[in-house]
Amino acid sequence: MLKGKRIVVGVTGGIAAYKACDLVSQLKKLQAEVNVIMTQSAVKFVQPQSFQALSQNSVTVDMFETPRYWDIEHISLAQKADVLVVAPATANLIGKVANGIADDMLSTTIMASTARVIFAPAMNTKMYENPLVQDNMTKLKALGYDFVSPGAGRLACGDVGVGKLADIAAIVKSITDILTSPLDFQGKSVLITAGPTVEAIDPVRYLSNHSSGKMGYALAEAAKARGARVTLVSGPTNLSPPQGIEFIGVESAQEMLEAVKERYDAQDVVIKAAAVADYRPEQVWDKKIKKQDGGLTLRLVKNPDIAKELGAIKTHQLLVGFAAETDHLMDYAKEKIQKKNLDLIVANDVTQQGAGFGSDTNIVHIIDRDGRVVTLDQAPKLKIAHGILNEILKQL
């Protein structure tokens, strides 16, 4: 429920404007107070009376119309909002905000608001993929604005590709996550590694492990919901990255190390949840190795220890490692925290039912440098992620 929460919905001039009616309806069903701001172009697609009926509030369109109250309307709406969501968000509106242009009621209200702002882009595929639009979105994400990524499919113009307005349920979830989660990581930059790494043998074979990435992705989702600027560096998985984060896809341990070190200085917290391959083939064949009689010997060489390298160069960062073990769990974890200069380590026995690779739940022990242990009993990985963040917050 969002009872008492004040949400401003901005509607811009795209064919998906009619879907914003459903968004307003869903928010009202959750008992939120909703105000709608429409651009002049949006009115060409949906009449303000529709939003007025659904929101049970007057709809703002013209910045220069006679105000209904004594206050300046765009300032009033900016101040009263707990969250401001733009759905659909056109390339035009995204570009204006990214470049500090405020020339209508919606862009002016966004500029005057200190509330969290969520953009749900919807536009032609080629427009969405245009480097100028992508640069504007990257700039806004770096400034702390949230995005709900568009879906893919057949667009109104007949093209097929990315650009459809995200499902209304996904937009509502983003709003709900922001309004119901504590924003105790607001202003913090958090980098998380997740998933397995893949070490090539030849063009069709590789060495890897059973990591699903679910724990790391849950940590990224939880940190984002709590206000952090999140970067997720992930090996190959079947998971979709959480909305509104920076996502870096990698394959090998070396690629993961380079991606993390490139962004390390800007982070407040680094969580090494990835299952990084300890070894890689010494030789990588450029053609498929053909089957032959007898055995095949692969010589392996050691991969870089990413957590140890980060621990050796850390300055202000809080560094969290993971220890996935099959025996002597606590001994190995406590050894790693000292050897790798970690601040916390999250240890789990992957042979334990409900805690192994691929499981939707986990059981973990969080250990600090002084040997204090906090145990989180079996729970969904998202709940475990919030528990880990709670312990990180104590360290911060």
ChimeraX attribute file (.defattr): number of C-alpha atoms within 10 A of each C-alpha:
attribute: neighborCount
match mode: 1-to-1
recipient: residues
	/A:1	13
	/A:2	17
	/A:3	12
	/A:4	12
	/A:5	19
	/A:6	20
	/A:7	25
	/A:8	25
	/A:9	27
	/A:10	27
	/A:11	31
	/A:12	29
	/A:13	23
	/A:14	23
	/A:15	19
	/A:16	25
	/A:17	24
	/A:18	19
	/A:19	17
	/A:20	22
	/A:21	20
	/A:22	15
	/A:23	19
	/A:24	25
	/A:25	17
	/A:26	16
	/A:27	24
	/A:28	19
	/A:29	12
	/A:30	16
	/A:31	15
	/A:32	19
	/A:33	20
	/A:34	25
	/A:35	24
	/A:36	27
	/A:37	25
	/A:38	25
	/A:39	20
	/A:40	16
	/A:41	14
	/A:42	22
	/A:43	17
	/A:44	14
	/A:45	15
	/A:46	21
	/A:47	13
	/A:48	18
	/A:49	14
	/A:50	13
	/A:51	26
	/A:52	18
	/A:53	13
	/A:54	19
	/A:55	21
	/A:56	15
	/A:57	14
	/A:58	16
	/A:59	19
	/A:60	21
	/A:61	20
	/A:62	15
	/A:63	17
	/A:64	9
	/A:65	9
	/A:66	8
	/A:67	12
	/A:68	9
	/A:69	8
	/A:70	7
	/A:71	10
	/A:72	11
	/A:73	19
	/A:74	21
	/A:75	16
	/A:76	15
	/A:77	24
	/A:78	21
	/A:79	14
	/A:80	17
	/A:81	23
	/A:82	21
	/A:83	21
	/A:84	27
	/A:85	27
	/A:86	26
	/A:87	29
	/A:88	29
	/A:89	24
	/A:90	23
	/A:91	22
	/A:92	12
	/A:93	22
	/A:94	21
	/A:95	19
	/A:96	14
	/A:97	18
	/A:98	19
	/A:99	11
	/A:100	11
	/A:101	14
	/A:102	16
	/A:103	10
	/A:104	17
	/A:105	22
	/A:106	30
	/A:107	20
	/A:108	18
	/A:109	24
	/A:110	23
	/A:111	16
	/A:112	16
	/A:113	20
	/A:114	15
	/A:115	18
	/A:116	18
	/A:117	21
	/A:118	24
	/A:119	25
	/A:120	24
	/A:121	27
	/A:122	28
	/A:123	23
	/A:124	21
	/A:125	20
	/A:126	13
	/A:127	16
	/A:128	21
	/A:129	15
	/A:130	12
	/A:131	11
	/A:132	13
	/A:133	19
	/A:134	16
	/A:135	14
	/A:136	18
	/A:137	23
	/A:138	15
	/A:139	15
	/A:140	19
	/A:141	18
	/A:142	14
	/A:143	12
	/A:144	19
	/A:145	19
	/A:146	25
	/A:147	22
	/A:148	24
	/A:149	21
	/A:150	22
	/A:151	16
	/A:152	14
	/A:153	14
	/A:154	14
	/A:155	20
	/A:156	13
	/A:157	10
	/A:158	9
	/A:159	13
	/A:160	14
	/A:161	17
	/A:162	21
	/A:163	25
	/A:164	25
	/A:165	26
	/A:166	20
	/A:167	16
	/A:168	18
	/A:169	12
	/A:170	14
	/A:171	23
	/A:172	18
	/A:173	13
	/A:174	20
	/A:175	24
	/A:176	18
	/A:177	17
	/A:178	21
	/A:179	20
	/A:180	13
	/A:181	14
	/A:182	12
	/A:183	15
	/A:184	15
	/A:185	18
	/A:186	15
	/A:187	14
	/A:188	17
	/A:189	20
	/A:190	24
	/A:191	27
	/A:192	23
	/A:193	30
	/A:194	29
	/A:195	28
	/A:196	26
	/A:197	27
	/A:198	20
	/A:199	22
	/A:200	19
	/A:201	20
	/A:202	15
	/A:203	12
	/A:204	11
	/A:205	14
	/A:206	14
	/A:207	15
	/A:208	20
	/A:209	13
	/A:210	11
	/A:211	22
	/A:212	23
	/A:213	23
	/A:214	24
	/A:215	26
	/A:216	25
	/A:217	27
	/A:218	22
	/A:219	30
	/A:220	32
	/A:221	23
	/A:222	25
	/A:223	28
	/A:224	26
	/A:225	28
	/A:226	23
	/A:227	22
	/A:228	24
	/A:229	27
	/A:230	29
	/A:231	23
	/A:232	24
	/A:233	27
	/A:234	26
	/A:235	25
	/A:236	18
	/A:237	16
	/A:238	9
	/A:239	11
	/A:240	7
	/A:241	17
	/A:242	21
	/A:243	19
	/A:244	22
	/A:245	24
	/A:246	17
	/A:247	17
	/A:248	15
	/A:249	15
	/A:250	20
	/A:251	19
	/A:252	20
	/A:253	25
	/A:254	18
	/A:255	14
	/A:256	24
	/A:257	20
	/A:258	13
	/A:259	17
	/A:260	23
	/A:261	14
	/A:262	10
	/A:263	11
	/A:264	20
	/A:265	13
	/A:266	14
	/A:267	19
	/A:268	19
	/A:269	22
	/A:270	22
	/A:271	25
	/A:272	24
	/A:273	28
	/A:274	27
	/A:275	25
	/A:276	29
	/A:277	19
	/A:278	15
	/A:279	17
	/A:280	24
	/A:281	18
	/A:282	12
	/A:283	13
	/A:284	16
	/A:285	14
	/A:286	11
	/A:287	10
	/A:288	12
	/A:289	13
	/A:290	5
	/A:291	8
	/A:292	7
	/A:293	5
	/A:294	6
	/A:295	7
	/A:296	9
	/A:297	6
	/A:298	12
	/A:299	10
	/A:300	12
	/A:301	12
	/A:302	11
	/A:303	16
	/A:304	17
	/A:305	16
	/A:306	20
	/A:307	24
	/A:308	18
	/A:309	14
	/A:310	21
	/A:311	21
	/A:312	12
	/A:313	13
	/A:314	15
	/A:315	11
	/A:316	11
	/A:317	21
	/A:318	19
	/A:319	24
	/A:320	25
	/A:321	28
	/A:322	23
	/A:323	24
	/A:324	21
	/A:325	17
	/A:326	12
	/A:327	12
	/A:328	9
	/A:329	16
	/A:330	19
	/A:331	9
	/A:332	14
	/A:333	25
	/A:334	20
	/A:335	10
	/A:336	19
	/A:337	27
	/A:338	17
	/A:339	13
	/A:340	18
	/A:341	20
	/A:342	24
	/A:343	19
	/A:344	29
	/A:345	27
	/A:346	24
	/A:347	23
	/A:348	24
	/A:349	22
	/A:350	21
	/A:351	13
	/A:352	12
	/A:353	12
	/A:354	18
	/A:355	22
	/A:356	21
	/A:357	21
	/A:358	15
	/A:359	16
	/A:360	16
	/A:361	20
	/A:362	27
	/A:363	22
	/A:364	25
	/A:365	21
	/A:366	25
	/A:367	23
	/A:368	20
	/A:369	14
	/A:370	11
	/A:371	13
	/A:372	10
	/A:373	17
	/A:374	15
	/A:375	15
	/A:376	16
	/A:377	14
	/A:378	15
	/A:379	16
	/A:380	17
	/A:381	22
	/A:382	21
	/A:383	17
	/A:384	22
	/A:385	22
	/A:386	18
	/A:387	19
	/A:388	23
	/A:389	19
	/A:390	13
	/A:391	15
	/A:392	19
	/A:393	12
	/A:394	7
	/A:395	11
	/A:396	11
